[in-house]
Amino acid sequence: MSNKRFATINRRAFLGSAAGAAALFATRPSWAASKTLNVLSHKVHQTVLGADDGDLMKDWKATNDAGISWTTFDSNPLQDRLFREASLSETDYGVGYIIDNRPTSDIAALFEPLDDYLKKDGIEDFGDIAPGLVQGMTVDGKLIGIPVRHATQGLFYNEELLEEAGISAPPTTLEELVEQAKKATFKSNAGTPVVGMVLASDLAVFPVMFARAFGGDFITQNFELVPDPAAMEEGLNALRGMFEAGALPRSYATTRNDDQVTWMQQGRAAFTVLPFARNGQLNNPEQSKFPGKIKAIEFPISAALKGKTPMASVVEAWGMVIPRNAKDKELAWKFIKEVSSKRVTLGMAINGNGPVRVSTYAEKDFVAKNPVAEVEAGVLAHARGAFPPFPEAARAQSTLLEEVQLAVLGRKPVKEAVASIIERVKPMMPA
Amino acid sequence: MRSRSITSLVPLLAPVHILILSVIVLPSIYVVWLSLNASSFGQEPTFVGLRNYIDTISDPAFRSALWNTVVLVVVAVHVELVIGLGMALLFASGLPFRRVLLVAVLAPYAVSEVIAVVMWRFLFDPDVGPVTQALLSLGLPTLDWSFEPSHAMILIALLTIWLHLPFTFIILYAARLAIPADLYEAARIDGATPWQAFRRVTLPLLGPAVIVALLFRYIFAFRIFSEVWLLTQGGPARSTEVVAVYLYQEAFSYNAFGSAAATAWIMVLASLLLASGYVFILRRQVAANAR
């Protein structure tokens, strides 16, 4: 009988236990931080700030008696959620991470202008943050975001595979790159079929880099659309030639950014174009079959422009913004200040973040841990975004990619594809 | 019970009405309103009348997406029906290890769509996919789906058939099991061949179940998204794009909420139009049964 009494849950016992648990839960804030800052970001932004003993924000949390609650998404869903939150009458999110090619005038108006915050309670040595990145976060003369991360594109190559293909040194011009990619399309000693180069087909970065190597562009910072069609044609001809020769995978049209990493790690491609920050991942002994053999250099410019003008590689930057409708803007600014400090910038860089401070590249700790730091710093000096932000930018990018795919796969002559890009994107350009 | 007044019954029904109103009716009205406005983040909606509908219908990319959707739906749904019907009859005729086979047939329905697509993408990888390699080693042609749009469409159709076949099968199998065995016995005594028994007994009695399966699959298949998005993202060069992908791009890539809302309504109307023949047959059957 007594056993049965203990084993049976009656209504009184259930309600009593539930009330007790609720009371216990209600006391939780007494031992938790008194404030919580909600941050909307990509997972990588949280990861580079470290955790547990390596938490770069540990002191900040203690000083401000605040916890940080992260909500993370992939890039596009993150931007969508951030803009939705900022469009509400009020949001719980204090800080959001934004990509530099997203803030149009309308979108920028959803976020706090930060110039006054900077004047009142400045960021440590703000002038040290790369001016080009700060410019990218300035819309209609107002600073709406503080740069926090950049992804500058470099040319990665597999040293071992190049040697096997009889190539002794990486390319110094775009023409050499194309030739080497064709030569490095072979079966490796391990029996793996190797393609010369793997590129994703869903990002504007790659055709833009090839066009810039010949002095062209897609859309300039001054909103000039395809300022040099002949250079764009040369860039696309180079891609088309590689595809025709099998130096780009036949699955080019369905290749994604993650595939590039996998193909390089598995030795299925000799060259790729990725942000320098991917160096650690490409050479990680736990993931890569070629640890220490995948090297990075600046994406080469064409022979005709070599030595005359620097290569303008593509850089994508992230900034931290405060939604205008955020509840605790003061705490949000304190967070941004701390993340932008020299100490945290260096810590994040060591954890794999593209540092936005020029001085970080001179830090011994960072240089020792990052073999591509010096090259990256050189490339960053001349790098710029793939295209400037404007309301129809995403649609313009899709149109570019559609025409590039048609040209590369040989379904449309290159000249015709370039003419179509101009014709179709023109109505999307800002007045 | 019968003497209860309508006023005393309304509160009991109200939760259902409130639920339908808040989950279906109001959002639908909101989408209609949105489709008549130009709207994006940071902008006040501006009334544009039917502009979004006209722009969407006159967009060649939308028309191509609509055509791809119709082709995929018609092919996939009818192939599913034929295979599902064949399997239902085979199972009903008595199979060894029926339970194990039943689990095997129903398994794809338990697999998440995303996982299924990733799995198929790996299996049919043009370079290292096990299926591709097996076909090559047997000297058979492979699916060059990452290059040839027609091959990509075939792979998408095969994938969607594999994923949704259990739905059609289970409806038809249940309906077939409900047909009394006496009817087949009577047909046999009357000298009917198996084909005649199928045409004169099975098919007429399975009719309502076939229509229900077709109708549901038409509506579900018209929303096809993950198979296309995860396999080809609508490429190469938008050649395999379907309407749901077009809508997704408008709403979440271009943040053009007005045209996305218009696309959604066009999608609803197109799927109803496509399924209208079967809706008509279903109504006729219901009316005949009511007599």
Interface residues (C-beta under 8 A of the other chain):
Chain A: N76 P77 D80 F83 R84 A86 S87 T104 D106 I107 A108 A109 L110 P193 S201 D202 P249 R250 S251 Y252 A253 T254 T255 R268 P391 E392 A394 R395 S398 E402 E403 Q405 L406 L409 R411
Chain B: S40 F41 G42 Q43 D125 P126 D127 D144 W145 S146 F147 L231 T232 Q233 G235 P236 A237 R238 Q249 F252 S253 Y254 N255 A256
